[in-house]
Amino acid sequence: MVNTFGENKVPEDVVLDAILNNFELTPKGIIKSLNLNKPIYQKSSVYGHFGREDFQFTW
C-alpha cells in the first residue's frame, strides 16, 4: 500500500507497481542495495556523525 496523502500526480497503484518492480524489499535485498554488509556505519554509531572531522563520511 502506498499513501501519498493526496500529493500525487501519478496514481498510487502506479507508484506501488513501480516500487515493487524496481526494488527488492526483502531484508536481503535491502542489505544488498544499501551495501549494509560493509562496516562503514560502525564509525558513526558512536558519538554520531555531525561535527566530526576525524572520519571522512561520504554523506
Residue frames relative to the residue before (quaternion, step in Angstrom):
aa qw qx qy qz dx dy dz
M 1.0000 0.0000 0.0000 0.0000 0.00 0.00 0.00
V 0.1188 -0.7678 0.6278 0.0466 3.54 -1.02 0.86
N 0.0671 -0.7805 0.6210 0.0273 3.56 -0.93 0.91
T 0.1436 -0.8161 0.5576 0.0491 3.55 -0.47 1.19
F 0.3971 -0.7527 0.4409 0.2853 3.56 1.33 0.14
G 0.6942 -0.5107 0.2670 0.4312 3.54 1.06 0.82
E 0.5684 0.6164 -0.3719 0.3983 3.59 1.26 0.12
N 0.5008 0.6988 -0.3974 0.3208 3.58 1.27 0.05
K 0.2574 -0.7159 0.6244 0.1770 3.49 -1.30 0.57
V 0.6857 0.3615 -0.2291 0.5887 3.53 1.36 -0.32
P 0.5518 -0.6184 0.4289 0.3594 3.63 -0.91 0.77
E 0.5891 -0.6235 0.3910 0.3337 3.57 -0.99 0.87
D 0.6379 0.5234 -0.3496 0.4438 3.61 1.00 -0.65
V 0.6156 0.5214 -0.3424 0.4817 3.60 1.14 -0.57
V 0.6274 0.5225 -0.3249 0.4774 3.59 1.03 -0.80
L 0.6565 0.5132 -0.3055 0.4608 3.57 0.91 -0.92
D 0.6487 0.5097 -0.3172 0.4676 3.59 0.92 -0.86
A 0.6466 0.5186 -0.3197 0.4590 3.59 0.97 -0.82
I 0.6487 0.5110 -0.3138 0.4687 3.58 0.98 -0.84
L 0.7075 0.4739 -0.2693 0.4498 3.56 0.78 -1.03
N 0.7060 0.4596 -0.2642 0.4696 3.60 1.09 -0.64
N 0.7683 0.3796 -0.1911 0.4787 3.61 1.18 -0.38
F 0.7602 0.2982 -0.1769 0.5494 3.58 1.21 -0.29
E 0.3103 -0.7157 0.5940 0.1967 3.54 -1.04 0.84
L 0.1445 -0.8587 0.4907 0.0319 3.57 -0.20 1.30
T 0.4036 0.6674 -0.5104 0.3622 3.57 1.16 0.51
P 0.6525 -0.4899 0.3669 0.4468 3.62 -1.14 0.32
K 0.6465 0.5198 -0.3184 0.4589 3.59 0.95 -0.86
G 0.6721 0.5053 -0.2938 0.4546 3.59 0.94 -0.87
I 0.6479 0.5079 -0.3134 0.4733 3.58 1.01 -0.80
I 0.6349 0.5236 -0.3200 0.4694 3.58 0.97 -0.87
K 0.6789 0.4917 -0.2870 0.4636 3.57 0.93 -0.91
S 0.7190 0.4616 -0.2767 0.4397 3.61 0.75 -0.98
L 0.7273 0.3857 -0.2359 0.5163 3.60 1.09 -0.60
N 0.3887 -0.7552 0.4520 0.2728 3.56 1.35 0.08
L 0.2195 0.8349 -0.4769 0.1655 3.57 1.00 0.85
N 0.5388 0.6236 -0.4126 0.3880 3.61 1.22 -0.05
K 0.6048 0.5331 -0.3615 0.4684 3.57 1.22 -0.31
P 0.4448 -0.7404 0.4440 0.2384 3.60 -0.87 0.91
I 0.2861 0.7922 -0.5067 0.1839 3.63 1.05 0.54
Y 0.6430 0.5457 -0.3262 0.4269 3.59 1.17 -0.46
Q 0.5029 0.6702 -0.4174 0.3516 3.58 1.23 -0.36
K 0.6478 0.5394 -0.3219 0.4311 3.61 0.98 -0.80
S 0.7310 0.4107 -0.2440 0.4873 3.58 1.05 -0.66
S 0.5420 0.6501 -0.3976 0.3542 3.58 1.23 -0.15
V 0.7149 0.3319 -0.2267 0.5722 3.58 1.26 -0.29
Y 0.8508 0.0956 -0.1224 0.5020 3.57 -0.87 1.02
G 0.5459 -0.6563 0.3869 0.3487 3.61 1.22 0.25
H 0.4454 -0.7034 0.4916 0.2552 3.55 -1.29 -0.09
F 0.5690 0.5900 -0.4013 0.4087 3.62 1.19 -0.03
G 0.8452 0.1982 -0.1500 0.4732 3.55 -1.00 0.84
R 0.5542 0.6006 -0.4041 0.4109 3.58 1.22 0.19
E 0.1734 -0.7893 0.5820 0.0909 3.53 -1.01 0.83
D 0.5421 0.6565 -0.3912 0.3494 3.59 1.25 -0.15
F 0.7555 0.2467 -0.1723 0.5820 3.61 1.23 -0.27
Q 0.3483 -0.7183 0.5627 0.2148 3.53 -1.12 0.66
F 0.0849 -0.8006 0.5930 0.0151 3.57 -0.21 1.25
T 0.4963 -0.6898 0.4460 0.2810 3.56 -0.99 0.82
W 0.6831 0.4409 -0.3017 0.4980 3.58 1.16 -0.24
